[in-house]
Amino acid sequence: MFRIVLAVFCLAVGATAANAQEDELFPDPFPDTVVAKADQQRPPVLRFRLGPIQGLLEKTTLGQLQRRLGGRIVRNNGDASEGEYHLCYFLAAGSAPQVLRFLSDSEMGGTTHVITGIETQTAAGRPAGCSSPAKQVRAFSMDHGLRIGAAMAGTAKAFGKPSAATGNPIRGAGDLFYVYGKPLTNADPVFGGTVDRDRANGRLCDVADLLRIQARRGRVYGFVASRVTSC
């Protein structure tokens, strides 16, 4: 079951974007050349902070962000299993300008378009199709202080042993991958509390979380995070 969830997860983050200029900025969330087991004991990232806004993957919706920060929700071409909705912002403030994209898979994100994926990358300028937030936002971060420009040595220590790694991400350029995949439990911060009832009704759910951290010159250059629950 988990292999199916992970396949859907990769599709949810890697679906073709409506704006090609945006898409060129972001890497494949899980390249075919990388082999990794779902060996993490907890989801690598779930929570994010964007200025005064705090959110949670698979709970916060694109509409909630749009009401606070403006921007345009774009629906990509594709059927229910391939398309996605997304919001794209350019954060110009601070020492490391970045492009930030929030994704909602057309199928897994549901009718409310909950956020199932986040991509961010260092960028010199604002791509076409990306908005500047209506309120000044200086920084974006996720759990364990993950943010653009952070030292990879401290970041790697905070997240622990990765599921896979490429290159030399601590001192040079490379990637760290963290993969989590387990049956949903009542302790889950998003859907916890409903598992026993669902099981009694014959409804079993699995959750898959993945994080890819990109490094250049020993600092975080970009990252891709996603979470998908399948029942």
C-alpha positions as CSV (number, residue, x, y, z in Angstrom):
1,M,0.0,0.0,0.0
2,F,2.8,2.4,0.9
3,R,4.4,2.1,-2.6
4,I,1.1,3.3,-4.1
5,V,1.0,6.3,-1.7
6,L,4.6,7.3,-2.5
7,A,3.9,7.1,-6.2
8,V,0.9,9.4,-5.8
9,F,3.0,11.6,-3.6
10,C,5.6,12.1,-6.2
11,L,2.9,12.9,-8.8
12,A,1.4,15.4,-6.4
13,V,4.6,17.4,-6.1
14,G,6.0,16.9,-9.5
15,A,3.0,17.5,-11.7
16,T,3.6,19.9,-14.6
17,A,3.0,23.5,-13.7
18,A,1.0,26.0,-15.7
19,N,3.9,28.4,-15.8
20,A,7.1,26.9,-17.4
21,Q,9.3,29.6,-16.0
22,E,8.2,28.6,-12.5
23,D,8.7,24.9,-13.1
24,E,12.3,25.4,-14.3
25,L,13.2,26.6,-10.8
26,F,12.1,23.5,-9.0
27,P,13.8,20.0,-9.1
28,D,12.2,16.6,-9.4
29,P,11.1,15.9,-5.8
30,F,12.4,12.4,-6.0
31,P,14.7,11.6,-9.0
32,D,14.7,8.0,-10.4
33,T,18.4,7.8,-9.6
34,V,17.9,8.1,-5.9
35,V,17.1,4.9,-3.9
36,A,15.7,5.4,-0.4
37,K,13.7,3.5,2.1
38,A,10.9,5.0,4.2
39,D,13.0,4.8,7.3
40,Q,12.2,8.0,9.1
41,Q,10.4,7.5,12.5
42,R,8.4,10.7,12.2
43,P,7.3,13.0,9.4
44,P,10.3,15.2,8.5
45,V,8.2,18.4,8.2
46,L,4.6,19.3,8.7
47,R,4.4,22.9,9.9
48,F,5.3,26.0,8.1
49,R,5.5,29.7,9.0
50,L,5.2,32.5,6.5
51,G,5.5,35.8,8.3
52,P,2.6,36.0,10.8
53,I,0.9,33.0,9.1
54,Q,1.3,29.5,10.5
55,G,0.1,26.4,8.6
56,L,0.1,22.7,8.4
57,L,0.4,20.4,5.4
58,E,-2.9,18.6,4.5
59,K,-4.8,21.0,6.7
60,T,-4.2,24.6,5.7
61,T,-5.8,25.4,2.3
62,L,-4.7,27.5,-0.7
63,G,-7.8,29.7,-0.1
64,Q,-6.7,30.6,3.4
65,L,-3.3,31.7,2.2
66,Q,-4.9,33.7,-0.7
67,R,-7.2,35.6,1.7
68,R,-4.2,36.7,3.8
69,L,-1.6,37.3,1.1
70,G,-3.4,37.8,-2.2
71,G,-2.2,36.1,-5.3
72,R,-4.0,33.9,-7.9
73,I,-4.8,30.2,-7.5
74,V,-3.8,28.6,-10.8
75,R,-5.2,25.3,-12.0
76,N,-2.9,23.3,-14.2
77,N,-4.0,21.3,-17.1
78,G,-4.6,17.6,-16.5
79,D,-7.3,15.2,-15.3
80,A,-8.1,14.6,-11.6
81,S,-5.1,12.3,-11.1
82,E,-2.6,14.5,-12.8
83,G,-3.5,18.2,-12.3
84,E,-2.9,20.5,-9.5
85,Y,-3.7,23.9,-8.1
86,H,-1.0,26.2,-6.9
87,L,-0.2,29.6,-5.4
88,C,3.2,31.2,-6.2
89,Y,4.9,34.0,-4.3
90,F,8.2,35.9,-4.6
91,L,9.7,36.9,-1.3
92,A,12.1,39.8,-2.1
93,A,12.9,40.9,1.4
94,G,15.9,39.6,3.3
95,S,19.3,38.4,2.2
96,A,18.1,35.5,0.1
97,P,15.2,36.3,-2.2
98,Q,13.2,33.2,-3.0
99,V,10.3,31.8,-5.0
100,L,7.7,29.9,-2.9
101,R,5.0,27.7,-4.4
102,F,2.2,26.0,-2.5
103,L,0.6,23.0,-4.2
104,S,-2.7,21.2,-3.9
105,D,-3.0,18.0,-5.8
106,S,-6.3,17.9,-7.7
107,E,-7.3,14.5,-6.3
108,M,-5.5,14.3,-3.0
109,G,-6.1,17.9,-2.1
110,G,-9.9,17.5,-2.1
111,T,-12.5,20.2,-2.9
112,T,-11.1,22.6,-0.4
113,H,-7.6,22.4,-2.0
114,V,-5.6,21.6,1.2
115,I,-1.8,22.1,0.7
116,T,-0.2,18.8,-0.1
117,G,3.2,20.2,-1.2
118,I,5.6,23.1,-0.8
119,E,8.5,24.1,-3.1
120,T,10.9,26.9,-2.5
121,Q,14.1,28.0,-4.2
122,T,16.6,30.8,-4.2
123,A,15.8,33.1,-7.1
124,A,17.3,36.4,-8.5
125,G,14.0,37.8,-9.7
126,R,10.2,37.3,-9.7
127,P,9.1,34.8,-12.3
128,A,6.0,35.5,-14.4
129,G,2.9,34.1,-12.6
130,C,4.3,34.7,-9.1
131,S,2.9,37.4,-6.9
132,S,4.4,39.5,-4.2
133,P,2.5,39.0,-1.0
134,A,0.0,41.6,-0.1
135,K,1.6,41.9,3.3
136,Q,5.4,42.2,3.7
137,V,6.8,38.8,4.5
138,R,10.5,38.6,5.2
139,A,10.9,34.9,5.7
140,F,9.5,31.4,5.2
141,S,10.5,28.4,7.3
142,M,9.4,24.9,8.3
143,D,10.0,22.5,11.2
144,H,13.5,22.4,12.7
145,G,14.2,25.9,11.4
146,L,14.4,24.8,7.8
147,R,14.8,27.9,5.7
148,I,16.7,29.2,2.6
149,G,20.2,30.2,3.5
150,A,20.6,28.1,6.7
151,A,23.9,26.3,7.2
152,M,23.6,22.7,6.1
153,A,25.7,21.5,9.0
154,G,23.1,22.6,11.5
155,T,20.2,21.6,9.3
156,A,21.5,18.1,8.8
157,K,22.0,17.8,12.6
158,A,18.4,18.9,13.3
159,F,16.9,16.4,10.9
160,G,19.2,13.5,11.7
161,K,20.3,10.7,9.5
162,P,18.7,11.0,6.0
163,S,17.1,8.3,4.0
164,A,19.4,9.1,1.1
165,A,22.0,11.7,0.1
166,T,23.8,12.8,-3.0
167,G,27.0,14.9,-3.5
168,N,28.5,16.8,-0.5
169,P,25.6,18.8,0.9
170,I,27.3,19.7,4.2
171,R,30.3,21.5,2.7
172,G,29.5,21.8,-0.9
173,A,26.5,21.0,-3.2
174,G,24.2,18.0,-3.0
175,D,20.9,16.8,-1.6
176,L,19.4,15.2,1.5
177,F,16.3,13.1,1.3
178,Y,14.0,12.2,4.2
179,V,11.2,9.6,3.6
180,Y,8.4,8.6,6.0
181,G,5.7,6.1,5.4
182,K,3.5,4.4,7.9
183,P,-0.1,3.5,8.6
184,L,-2.1,6.5,10.0
185,T,-2.4,6.5,13.8
186,N,-4.4,8.5,16.4
187,A,-1.2,10.4,17.2
188,D,-1.1,12.0,13.7
189,P,-1.2,15.8,14.1
190,V,-3.5,16.2,11.1
191,F,-5.9,13.3,11.1
192,G,-5.3,11.8,14.6
193,G,-8.4,10.9,16.6
194,T,-10.4,9.3,13.8
195,V,-8.3,6.2,13.1
196,D,-10.1,3.8,15.4
197,R,-13.4,4.8,14.0
198,D,-12.2,4.5,10.5
199,R,-10.7,1.0,11.1
200,A,-14.0,-0.2,12.6
201,N,-15.6,0.9,9.4
202,G,-13.0,-1.0,7.3
203,R,-11.2,2.1,6.3
204,L,-7.4,1.8,6.6
205,C,-5.2,4.8,5.8
206,D,-1.5,5.3,5.1
207,V,0.5,8.5,5.2
208,A,3.6,9.3,3.2
209,D,5.9,12.3,3.8
210,L,8.9,13.3,1.8
211,L,11.5,16.1,2.1
212,R,14.3,17.0,-0.3
213,I,16.8,19.6,0.8
214,Q,19.1,21.1,-1.8
215,A,22.5,22.5,-0.8
216,R,25.0,24.8,-2.5
217,R,28.2,26.0,-0.9
218,G,27.1,24.3,2.3
219,R,23.9,26.2,2.7
220,V,20.2,25.5,2.0
221,Y,19.5,26.6,-1.6
222,G,16.0,25.1,-1.9
223,F,13.7,22.4,-0.6
224,V,10.6,20.4,-1.6
225,A,8.2,19.0,1.0
226,S,5.0,17.0,0.6
227,R,2.5,14.9,2.5
228,V,-0.1,12.6,1.1
229,T,-2.7,10.5,3.0
230,S,-4.4,7.6,1.1
231,C,-7.2,5.4,2.3
